[in-house]
């Protein structure tokens, strides 16, 4: 007699976490910050997105990963996010190695935004590397950037290079800067990029 087929079951996420689990963790972390009345002199922010060029935020693109660490390299947030509409971003995936299957059970960035905002409000300074790229995405999600001091180390690095007779590449990238200081890290992951910054 043939075996009775098992009913179809949706595959579970690789990390075993669904959207509500991610949001519960973000909420618990926020509660801990509030209880400790946390304050940060400097936080370091990086994002991965469904696009890989500087004009991407204007179009139908989204944040796939947001990472923020403090000056002690404590991770304040490292969250993957599901895009609103897209299920494929082939060119960006070649760079950031983030595919829909990895984020399909994650919250959308819009749901993560309040937790990012809470960290921003507790920081004196927010450091990013690719200033305009990140700024465009934050503006797209209606962050009030007049409230926050968003800055980049690129200008200081260029001044350092000029003072030390080091050639500045035409486009200063985080990879260029890391190579200059022999910094080895897992590139194209926003948490590792935040640490490199």
One Martini backbone bead per residue (centre of mass of N, CA, C, O) as a GRO file, in nm:
protein
  197
    1UNK     BB    1   0.095   0.036   0.024
    2UNK     BB    2   0.088   0.357  -0.011
    3UNK     BB    3   0.200   0.634   0.107
    4UNK     BB    4   0.108   0.904   0.274
    5UNK     BB    5   0.112   1.212   0.202
    6UNK     BB    6   0.245   1.491   0.306
    7UNK     BB    7   0.187   1.785   0.396
    8UNK     BB    8   0.247   2.090   0.313
    9UNK     BB    9   0.541   2.283   0.407
   10UNK     BB   10   0.671   2.553   0.494
   11UNK     BB   11   0.960   2.683   0.495
   12UNK     BB   12   1.194   2.763   0.708
   13UNK     BB   13   1.396   2.966   0.829
   14UNK     BB   14   1.727   2.944   0.872
   15UNK     BB   15   1.703   3.099   1.170
   16UNK     BB   16   1.387   3.057   1.273
   17UNK     BB   17   1.284   3.348   1.193
   18UNK     BB   18   1.034   3.574   1.212
   19UNK     BB   19   0.913   3.878   1.197
   20UNK     BB   20   0.814   3.883   1.500
   21UNK     BB   21   1.095   3.814   1.618
   22UNK     BB   22   1.252   4.056   1.521
   23UNK     BB   23   1.066   4.274   1.651
   24UNK     BB   24   1.098   4.176   1.943
   25UNK     BB   25   1.401   4.229   1.963
   26UNK     BB   26   1.397   4.530   1.898
   27UNK     BB   27   1.214   4.605   2.138
   28UNK     BB   28   1.399   4.496   2.364
   29UNK     BB   29   1.641   4.675   2.296
   30UNK     BB   30   1.491   4.941   2.338
   31UNK     BB   31   1.414   4.896   2.634
   32UNK     BB   32   1.709   4.882   2.731
   33UNK     BB   33   1.787   5.169   2.646
   34UNK     BB   34   1.578   5.314   2.817
   35UNK     BB   35   1.657   5.198   3.097
   36UNK     BB   36   1.968   5.314   3.050
   37UNK     BB   37   1.982   5.582   2.906
   38UNK     BB   38   2.114   5.586   2.637
   39UNK     BB   39   2.439   5.704   2.507
   40UNK     BB   40   2.607   5.840   2.207
   41UNK     BB   41   2.865   5.990   2.054
   42UNK     BB   42   2.905   5.741   1.839
   43UNK     BB   43   2.787   5.617   1.527
   44UNK     BB   44   2.779   5.336   1.294
   45UNK     BB   45   2.668   5.329   0.950
   46UNK     BB   46   2.508   5.071   0.743
   47UNK     BB   47   2.405   4.960   0.408
   48UNK     BB   48   2.192   4.747   0.223
   49UNK     BB   49   2.071   4.703  -0.119
   50UNK     BB   50   1.890   4.671  -0.429
   51UNK     BB   51   2.131   4.854  -0.495
   52UNK     BB   52   2.458   4.998  -0.653
   53UNK     BB   53   2.384   5.303  -0.688
   54UNK     BB   54   2.357   5.652  -0.626
   55UNK     BB   55   2.039   5.664  -0.756
   56UNK     BB   56   1.851   5.447  -0.612
   57UNK     BB   57   1.643   5.589  -0.413
   58UNK     BB   58   1.454   5.707  -0.642
   59UNK     BB   59   1.365   5.434  -0.672
   60UNK     BB   60   1.256   5.090  -0.637
   61UNK     BB   61   1.418   5.085  -0.348
   62UNK     BB   62   1.585   4.903  -0.076
   63UNK     BB   63   1.649   4.795   0.238
   64UNK     BB   64   1.829   4.493   0.353
   65UNK     BB   65   2.048   4.631   0.554
   66UNK     BB   66   2.105   4.726   0.901
   67UNK     BB   67   2.387   4.894   1.069
   68UNK     BB   68   2.480   4.953   1.421
   69UNK     BB   69   2.744   5.107   1.601
   70UNK     BB   70   2.950   5.187   1.845
   71UNK     BB   71   3.250   5.304   1.980
   72UNK     BB   72   3.277   4.988   2.106
   73UNK     BB   73   3.138   4.782   1.892
   74UNK     BB   74   2.851   4.772   1.961
   75UNK     BB   75   2.557   4.621   1.877
   76UNK     BB   76   2.249   4.782   1.802
   77UNK     BB   77   2.212   4.694   1.489
   78UNK     BB   78   2.118   4.389   1.283
   79UNK     BB   79   1.910   4.411   0.999
   80UNK     BB   80   1.705   4.247   0.803
   81UNK     BB   81   1.518   4.320   0.490
   82UNK     BB   82   1.216   4.346   0.326
   83UNK     BB   83   1.091   4.427   0.052
   84UNK     BB   84   0.805   4.560  -0.080
   85UNK     BB   85   0.832   4.426  -0.399
   86UNK     BB   86   1.081   4.278  -0.436
   87UNK     BB   87   1.252   3.946  -0.540
   88UNK     BB   88   1.481   4.095  -0.716
   89UNK     BB   89   1.861   4.183  -0.727
   90UNK     BB   90   2.101   4.088  -0.910
   91UNK     BB   91   2.329   4.303  -0.903
   92UNK     BB   92   2.340   4.336  -0.591
   93UNK     BB   93   2.382   4.033  -0.516
   94UNK     BB   94   2.673   4.017  -0.633
   95UNK     BB   95   2.771   4.200  -0.391
   96UNK     BB   96   2.587   4.124  -0.111
   97UNK     BB   97   2.452   3.830  -0.098
   98UNK     BB   98   2.140   3.909  -0.116
   99UNK     BB   99   1.844   3.724  -0.093
  100UNK     BB  100   1.517   3.663  -0.066
  101UNK     BB  101   1.540   3.406   0.115
  102UNK     BB  102   1.688   3.574   0.354
  103UNK     BB  103   1.424   3.808   0.379
  104UNK     BB  104   1.120   3.697   0.369
  105UNK     BB  105   1.101   3.691   0.715
  106UNK     BB  106   1.134   3.989   0.731
  107UNK     BB  107   1.119   4.299   0.790
  108UNK     BB  108   1.054   4.599   0.703
  109UNK     BB  109   1.204   4.898   0.722
  110UNK     BB  110   0.959   5.057   0.826
  111UNK     BB  111   0.953   4.871   1.094
  112UNK     BB  112   1.260   4.953   1.178
  113UNK     BB  113   1.285   5.264   1.198
  114UNK     BB  114   1.219   5.327   1.504
  115UNK     BB  115   1.491   5.195   1.604
  116UNK     BB  116   1.681   5.376   1.451
  117UNK     BB  117   1.576   5.644   1.561
  118UNK     BB  118   1.646   5.591   1.857
  119UNK     BB  119   1.951   5.584   1.811
  120UNK     BB  120   1.987   5.862   1.685
  121UNK     BB  121   1.869   6.020   1.942
  122UNK     BB  122   2.134   5.901   2.118
  123UNK     BB  123   2.323   6.062   1.918
  124UNK     BB  124   2.566   6.293   1.825
  125UNK     BB  125   2.688   6.093   1.595
  126UNK     BB  126   2.680   5.996   1.241
  127UNK     BB  127   2.861   5.747   1.069
  128UNK     BB  128   2.949   5.743   0.727
  129UNK     BB  129   3.067   5.684   0.407
  130UNK     BB  130   2.830   5.692   0.190
  131UNK     BB  131   2.668   5.964   0.221
  132UNK     BB  132   2.460   6.003  -0.023
  133UNK     BB  133   2.344   5.722  -0.026
  134UNK     BB  134   2.235   5.717   0.265
  135UNK     BB  135   2.081   5.984   0.265
  136UNK     BB  136   1.875   5.909   0.048
  137UNK     BB  137   1.743   5.679   0.212
  138UNK     BB  138   1.665   5.840   0.464
  139UNK     BB  139   1.486   6.040   0.309
  140UNK     BB  140   1.291   5.835   0.188
  141UNK     BB  141   1.216   5.755   0.508
  142UNK     BB  142   1.182   6.036   0.666
  143UNK     BB  143   1.426   6.148   0.789
  144UNK     BB  144   1.539   6.400   1.012
  145UNK     BB  145   1.847   6.536   0.930
  146UNK     BB  146   1.841   6.803   1.107
  147UNK     BB  147   1.867   6.641   1.389
  148UNK     BB  148   2.128   6.512   1.266
  149UNK     BB  149   2.476   6.411   1.270
  150UNK     BB  150   2.593   6.366   0.956
  151UNK     BB  151   2.893   6.181   0.868
  152UNK     BB  152   3.229   6.171   0.717
  153UNK     BB  153   3.573   6.049   0.671
  154UNK     BB  154   3.671   6.136   0.386
  155UNK     BB  155   3.788   6.423   0.430
  156UNK     BB  156   4.000   6.342   0.640
  157UNK     BB  157   4.144   6.138   0.457
  158UNK     BB  158   4.229   6.336   0.240
  159UNK     BB  159   4.397   6.518   0.426
  160UNK     BB  160   4.590   6.299   0.516
  161UNK     BB  161   4.701   6.232   0.235
  162UNK     BB  162   4.812   6.509   0.166
  163UNK     BB  163   5.002   6.535   0.419
  164UNK     BB  164   5.142   6.231   0.322
  165UNK     BB  165   5.160   6.189   0.004
  166UNK     BB  166   4.886   6.053  -0.078
  167UNK     BB  167   4.699   5.911  -0.305
  168UNK     BB  168   4.393   5.993  -0.437
  169UNK     BB  169   4.127   5.866  -0.529
  170UNK     BB  170   3.872   5.963  -0.714
  171UNK     BB  171   3.711   5.735  -0.551
  172UNK     BB  172   3.624   5.707  -0.226
  173UNK     BB  173   3.632   5.407  -0.067
  174UNK     BB  174   3.618   5.174   0.169
  175UNK     BB  175   3.818   4.989   0.026
  176UNK     BB  176   4.043   5.194  -0.008
  177UNK     BB  177   4.079   5.257   0.292
  178UNK     BB  178   4.134   4.970   0.390
  179UNK     BB  179   4.384   4.922   0.214
  180UNK     BB  180   4.555   5.153   0.329
  181UNK     BB  181   4.523   5.000   0.637
  182UNK     BB  182   4.512   4.687   0.617
  183UNK     BB  183   4.202   4.611   0.616
  184UNK     BB  184   4.032   4.320   0.715
  185UNK     BB  185   3.713   4.228   0.572
  186UNK     BB  186   3.370   4.170   0.527
  187UNK     BB  187   3.251   4.254   0.249
  188UNK     BB  188   2.921   4.342   0.192
  189UNK     BB  189   2.850   4.401   0.501
  190UNK     BB  190   2.714   4.620   0.713
  191UNK     BB  191   2.856   4.538   0.976
  192UNK     BB  192   3.145   4.532   0.866
  193UNK     BB  193   3.141   4.819   0.756
  194UNK     BB  194   3.094   4.962   1.026
  195UNK     BB  195   3.361   4.864   1.148
  196UNK     BB  196   3.544   4.992   0.933
  197UNK     BB  197   3.445   5.289   0.982
   0.00000   0.00000   0.00000
